């Protein structure tokens, strides 16, 4: 044994990942600095696992885009950058790894930095930092590298600490999608997770999409007595009035009027190897809402790695292509734009139980 540690194995837990040297599924790790606690989501880079990459990236507040100093900006790096842009992530740190392979030379870093910067600007991304590292021995990761004394800016860890937390969702108006309604001891309790805002006993709320009003009688938490709850909490709610609530309804506060419509404009990425053809009825899931939809117009289909427009007014979308589309839903949906409240502005399309596309409302 040579005593070396394979650091990739810290995040790559699956046997297949370790044997093949690729990340297949997302993995989470936790750490903290003096400033804040972090959750790092390790997302797959391989083209076959873009769906898993999107699952991880959609939960993030910032992105670390890793570029191989030896290979440069490849097709998959471009695709991931496009998807990061599509997901609305604005805090980006570009990490140019494996500087040891190019002898830690500044000229290679500057050349690659210029190439990456030019491409990212073309997809409306403006990274906060470009950092040369060698992850093998930790150069410029948590401490400055003796091998790259020409680099004077922040380490990866310092750059993370400089980022800004998102506005806490509890500071926004109430959005509470109902997941289900339970009948317990004669009481009807609507359950779900608060996606934004604060809910409290006595609060008047609107019921969407119908538009009715009711007042919160009580908030139910498991083995806990409380009269309020905030974004991120999963709770139950009883109302004063005998109103009919069901899965897919959304409770909201007066100051946070959500959009209600049976037409949405969106950007989506097609994830199935079987192409979509106009005229096919398909399922849409948004928060707890589900309905059948028709993609009434495919304005453009786009190569997700180069962003080249492949066709305007298209009739189909193929695997890993981005579509700028208009969607007609069978029943009205309650939603926001993606950048307002993520959970209410993103959706998946399904065939049966298979997720075949992910999209954001624009």
C-alpha positions as CSV (number, residue, x, y, z in Angstrom):
1,X,0.0,0.0,0.0
2,X,1.3,3.4,-0.9
3,X,-0.8,5.3,1.7
4,X,-2.6,7.5,-0.8
5,X,-6.2,8.4,-0.3
6,X,-8.7,8.3,-3.2
7,X,-10.5,11.5,-2.2
8,X,-13.2,10.9,-4.9
9,X,-14.4,7.9,-2.8
10,X,-15.6,10.2,-0.1
11,X,-18.5,11.3,-2.4
12,X,-18.6,8.4,-4.8
13,X,-20.1,5.6,-2.6
14,X,-21.5,3.3,-5.3
15,X,-19.3,0.4,-6.3
16,X,-20.0,1.2,-10.0
17,X,-18.8,4.8,-9.4
18,X,-15.5,3.6,-7.9
19,X,-14.9,1.0,-10.5
20,X,-15.6,3.2,-13.5
21,X,-14.2,6.5,-12.0
22,X,-17.3,8.5,-12.6
23,X,-20.1,10.0,-10.5
24,X,-23.4,8.4,-11.2
25,X,-25.8,9.7,-8.5
26,X,-25.9,12.9,-6.5
27,X,-24.2,12.8,-3.1
28,X,-24.3,15.2,-0.2
29,X,-21.6,16.2,2.3
30,X,-21.8,18.6,5.2
31,X,-19.2,21.0,6.8
32,X,-19.1,24.4,8.3
33,X,-16.8,27.4,8.6
34,X,-16.9,30.2,11.1
35,X,-19.3,32.0,8.8
36,X,-21.9,29.4,7.9
37,X,-22.8,25.7,7.5
38,X,-22.6,24.2,4.0
39,X,-24.2,21.3,2.1
40,X,-22.1,20.3,-0.9
41,X,-24.1,18.4,-3.6
42,X,-21.8,16.4,-5.8
43,X,-23.5,16.2,-9.2
44,X,-22.6,13.7,-11.9
45,X,-20.7,15.0,-14.9
46,X,-21.2,12.1,-17.3
47,X,-23.6,12.7,-20.2
48,X,-25.7,9.6,-19.3
49,X,-26.6,11.1,-15.9
50,X,-27.8,14.6,-16.8
51,X,-31.1,13.9,-15.1
52,X,-29.2,13.2,-11.8
53,X,-27.1,16.4,-12.3
54,X,-30.3,18.4,-12.6
55,X,-31.7,16.9,-9.5
56,X,-28.7,18.1,-7.5
57,X,-28.3,21.5,-9.2
58,X,-32.0,22.4,-8.7
59,X,-31.5,22.4,-4.9
60,X,-28.4,24.7,-4.9
61,X,-27.9,28.3,-4.2
62,X,-24.5,28.5,-5.9
63,X,-22.5,26.4,-8.3
64,X,-18.9,25.3,-8.4
65,X,-18.1,24.6,-12.1
66,X,-15.1,22.2,-12.3
67,X,-13.0,22.4,-15.4
68,X,-10.1,20.0,-16.1
69,X,-6.9,22.0,-16.8
70,X,-5.6,19.4,-19.1
71,X,-8.9,18.7,-21.1
72,X,-10.2,22.3,-21.2
73,X,-13.8,23.2,-21.9
74,X,-15.5,20.0,-23.2
75,X,-18.9,19.4,-24.5
76,X,-20.3,18.3,-21.1
77,X,-18.8,21.3,-19.3
78,X,-20.7,23.5,-21.8
79,X,-23.9,21.5,-21.3
80,X,-23.6,21.9,-17.5
81,X,-23.0,25.6,-17.7
82,X,-26.0,26.0,-19.9
83,X,-28.2,24.1,-17.4
84,X,-26.8,26.1,-14.5
85,X,-27.9,29.3,-16.4
86,X,-31.3,27.7,-17.2
87,X,-31.8,27.0,-13.5
88,X,-31.2,30.6,-12.6
89,X,-28.0,30.2,-10.5
90,X,-26.2,33.5,-10.5
91,X,-23.4,32.8,-7.9
92,X,-20.8,30.8,-9.8
93,X,-17.3,29.8,-8.9
94,X,-15.1,28.3,-11.7
95,X,-12.6,25.9,-10.4
96,X,-9.8,24.9,-12.8
97,X,-8.6,21.6,-11.4
98,X,-5.6,19.3,-12.1
99,X,-3.1,22.2,-12.3
100,X,-0.4,19.7,-11.3
101,X,-0.8,18.0,-14.7
102,X,0.2,21.3,-16.4
103,X,3.0,21.9,-13.9
104,X,1.1,24.6,-12.1
105,X,1.9,27.1,-14.9
106,X,0.1,30.4,-14.9
107,X,0.0,30.6,-18.7
108,X,-2.3,27.5,-18.9
109,X,-4.6,28.9,-16.2
110,X,-4.9,32.3,-18.0
111,X,-5.5,30.7,-21.4
112,X,-8.2,28.4,-20.0
113,X,-9.8,31.2,-17.9
114,X,-10.2,33.3,-21.0
115,X,-11.8,30.5,-22.9
116,X,-14.2,29.7,-20.1
117,X,-15.0,33.3,-19.5
118,X,-15.9,33.9,-23.1
119,X,-18.2,30.9,-23.2
120,X,-20.0,31.6,-19.9
121,X,-20.6,35.2,-20.9
122,X,-22.4,33.9,-24.0
123,X,-24.9,32.0,-21.8
124,X,-25.3,35.0,-19.4
125,X,-23.2,33.7,-16.6
126,X,-20.7,36.0,-14.9
127,X,-18.6,34.0,-12.4
128,X,-17.5,35.5,-9.2
129,X,-14.1,33.7,-9.1
130,X,-11.8,31.7,-11.3
131,X,-9.6,29.6,-9.0
132,X,-6.6,27.3,-10.1
133,X,-6.4,24.2,-7.9
134,X,-5.0,20.8,-7.6
135,X,-7.5,18.8,-5.5
136,X,-5.1,15.9,-5.2
137,X,-3.1,17.6,-2.5
138,X,-5.4,20.5,-1.7
139,X,-3.7,23.3,-3.5
140,X,-5.8,26.5,-3.2
141,X,-8.7,24.5,-1.8
142,X,-8.6,25.4,1.9
143,X,-5.1,26.9,1.9
144,X,-3.0,28.8,-0.6
145,X,-0.7,26.8,-2.7
146,X,3.1,26.9,-2.5
147,X,3.1,25.6,-6.1
148,X,1.1,28.6,-7.4
149,X,2.5,31.6,-5.7
150,X,1.5,33.7,-8.7
151,X,-2.2,33.3,-7.7
152,X,-3.0,35.9,-5.1
153,X,-6.8,35.7,-4.8
154,X,-9.1,33.6,-2.6
155,X,-9.0,29.9,-2.1
156,X,-12.1,27.8,-2.8
157,X,-13.1,27.9,0.8
158,X,-12.7,31.6,1.1
159,X,-14.7,32.2,-2.0
160,X,-17.6,30.2,-0.7
161,X,-17.6,32.3,2.5
162,X,-17.8,35.4,0.4
163,X,-21.1,34.3,-1.3
164,X,-24.5,35.7,-0.2
165,X,-27.3,33.6,1.2
166,X,-30.6,33.7,-0.7
167,X,-33.4,35.8,0.8
168,X,-35.0,33.5,3.4
169,X,-38.3,32.2,1.9
170,X,-40.1,33.0,5.2
171,X,-39.6,36.7,4.3
172,X,-41.9,36.2,1.3
173,X,-45.7,35.9,1.1
174,X,-47.3,32.6,2.0
175,X,-47.3,29.7,-0.5
176,X,-48.5,26.4,0.9
177,X,-49.3,23.7,-1.7
178,X,-51.5,21.0,-0.2
179,X,-50.2,17.5,-0.6
180,X,-53.1,15.6,0.9
181,X,-56.1,15.8,3.3
182,X,-56.4,13.4,6.2
183,X,-59.4,12.7,8.3
184,X,-58.4,12.0,11.9
185,X,-60.9,11.7,14.7
186,X,-63.5,13.5,12.7
187,X,-61.1,16.4,11.9
188,X,-60.0,17.2,8.3
189,X,-56.3,18.2,8.3
190,X,-54.7,19.5,5.1
191,X,-51.0,18.6,5.0
192,X,-48.1,19.8,3.0
193,X,-44.8,21.8,3.1
194,X,-44.7,25.6,3.3
195,X,-42.7,26.8,0.3
196,X,-42.6,30.5,1.2
197,X,-43.8,32.8,3.9
198,X,-45.3,32.3,7.4
199,X,-48.5,30.7,8.4
200,X,-50.2,31.3,11.7
201,X,-53.4,30.6,13.6
202,X,-56.1,33.1,12.8
203,X,-54.5,34.0,9.4
204,X,-56.9,34.7,6.5
205,X,-55.7,32.9,3.4
206,X,-56.9,32.4,-0.2
207,X,-57.5,29.0,-1.8
208,X,-56.2,28.7,-5.3
209,X,-57.0,28.1,-8.1
210,X,-60.6,28.5,-7.0
211,X,-60.0,31.9,-5.3
212,X,-62.1,31.2,-2.1
213,X,-61.1,32.5,1.3
214,X,-60.8,30.8,4.7
215,X,-59.2,31.4,8.1
216,X,-56.6,29.1,9.7
217,X,-58.1,27.5,12.9
218,X,-55.0,25.6,14.0
219,X,-51.6,24.4,12.9
220,X,-50.8,20.7,13.5
221,X,-47.3,19.4,14.1
222,X,-46.4,15.9,15.2
223,X,-46.0,15.8,19.0
224,X,-45.8,19.6,19.1
225,X,-48.2,22.4,20.0
226,X,-47.7,25.6,18.0
227,X,-49.6,28.5,16.5
228,X,-47.2,29.4,13.6
229,X,-45.0,27.7,11.0
230,X,-42.4,29.0,8.4
231,X,-41.1,28.1,5.0
232,X,-39.5,24.7,4.8
233,X,-41.7,23.1,7.5
234,X,-44.1,20.2,6.8
235,X,-47.3,20.8,8.7
236,X,-51.0,20.1,8.9
237,X,-53.7,22.9,8.9
238,X,-57.3,23.0,10.1
239,X,-59.6,25.8,8.9
240,X,-62.5,27.6,10.7
241,X,-64.8,27.1,7.7
242,X,-65.9,23.7,6.3
243,X,-64.2,24.5,3.0
244,X,-63.3,21.7,0.6
245,X,-59.5,21.4,0.2
246,X,-57.7,18.8,-1.9
247,X,-54.3,17.8,-3.2
248,X,-53.1,20.5,-5.7
249,X,-54.8,23.4,-3.9
250,X,-52.5,26.2,-2.9
251,X,-53.0,28.4,0.2
252,X,-51.6,31.9,-0.2
253,X,-51.6,35.2,1.6
254,X,-53.4,38.3,0.2
255,X,-50.1,40.0,-0.6
256,X,-48.7,37.1,-2.6
257,X,-51.1,36.6,-5.6
258,X,-49.9,33.7,-7.6
259,X,-50.5,33.4,-11.4
260,X,-53.3,31.1,-12.4
261,X,-53.5,30.0,-16.1
262,X,-53.8,27.1,-18.4
263,X,-51.0,28.3,-20.6
264,X,-47.3,28.6,-19.6
265,X,-44.2,29.6,-21.5
266,X,-41.1,27.6,-20.4
267,X,-37.6,26.4,-21.1
268,X,-37.2,22.6,-20.8
269,X,-34.6,20.0,-21.4
270,X,-35.7,16.7,-22.8
271,X,-34.2,13.8,-20.9
272,X,-35.7,10.7,-22.5
273,X,-33.9,8.8,-25.3
274,X,-37.3,8.6,-27.0
275,X,-38.0,11.9,-28.6
276,X,-41.1,14.0,-28.0
277,X,-43.4,14.6,-31.0
278,X,-46.0,17.3,-31.1
279,X,-49.5,15.9,-30.6
280,X,-48.4,13.6,-27.8
281,X,-50.4,14.0,-24.6
282,X,-48.0,14.0,-21.6
283,X,-48.2,14.5,-17.8
284,X,-47.0,17.6,-15.9
285,X,-46.2,17.8,-12.2
286,X,-45.6,21.1,-10.5
287,X,-45.3,21.1,-6.7
288,X,-48.4,19.0,-5.7
289,X,-50.3,19.7,-8.9
290,X,-50.7,17.2,-11.7
291,X,-52.4,17.5,-15.1
292,X,-52.2,16.4,-18.7
293,X,-50.7,18.9,-21.1
294,X,-50.2,19.5,-24.7
295,X,-47.0,21.2,-25.9
296,X,-48.8,23.5,-28.3
297,X,-45.7,25.2,-29.8
298,X,-42.0,24.4,-29.9
299,X,-40.6,27.8,-30.7
300,X,-37.0,26.5,-30.8
301,X,-35.1,23.3,-30.2
302,X,-31.5,24.0,-29.1
303,X,-28.3,21.9,-28.7
304,X,-27.7,21.9,-24.9
305,X,-23.9,21.9,-25.2
306,X,-23.4,24.5,-27.9
307,X,-26.7,26.5,-27.6
308,X,-26.9,26.3,-31.4
309,X,-30.5,26.7,-32.6
310,X,-31.2,23.4,-34.4
311,X,-34.7,24.3,-35.6
312,X,-37.4,27.0,-35.2
313,X,-41.1,26.1,-35.1
314,X,-40.1,22.5,-34.6
315,X,-42.3,19.4,-34.4
316,X,-40.1,17.4,-32.0
317,X,-37.5,17.5,-29.3
318,X,-34.8,14.9,-29.0
319,X,-32.7,13.6,-26.1
320,X,-30.7,16.4,-24.2
321,X,-32.1,19.1,-26.4
322,X,-33.5,22.3,-24.9
323,X,-36.9,23.4,-26.0
324,X,-38.4,26.9,-25.8
325,X,-42.0,25.9,-25.7
326,X,-45.6,26.9,-25.0
327,X,-47.6,24.5,-22.9
328,X,-51.4,24.2,-22.8
329,X,-52.7,22.5,-19.6
330,X,-55.9,20.5,-19.2
331,X,-56.8,22.5,-16.1
332,X,-55.5,25.8,-14.7
333,X,-52.2,25.7,-12.8
334,X,-51.0,27.8,-9.9
335,X,-47.4,29.0,-10.4
336,X,-44.8,31.7,-10.3
337,X,-41.9,32.5,-12.5
338,X,-38.9,30.2,-11.6
339,X,-36.8,33.1,-10.1
340,X,-39.6,34.1,-7.8
341,X,-40.2,30.8,-5.9
342,X,-38.3,27.9,-7.3
343,X,-40.7,25.2,-6.2
344,X,-43.6,26.9,-7.8
345,X,-41.7,27.8,-11.0
346,X,-40.3,24.4,-12.1
347,X,-41.9,21.2,-13.2
348,X,-41.3,17.8,-14.7
349,X,-43.0,16.1,-17.6
350,X,-43.8,12.4,-17.3
351,X,-44.7,9.4,-19.4
352,X,-46.4,7.0,-17.1
353,X,-44.1,7.2,-14.1
354,X,-41.0,8.1,-16.0
355,X,-39.7,11.6,-15.8
356,X,-38.8,12.6,-19.4
357,X,-38.1,16.3,-19.1
358,X,-37.5,19.1,-16.6
359,X,-38.5,22.7,-17.1
360,X,-38.7,26.2,-15.7
361,X,-41.5,28.7,-16.2
362,X,-40.2,31.8,-17.9
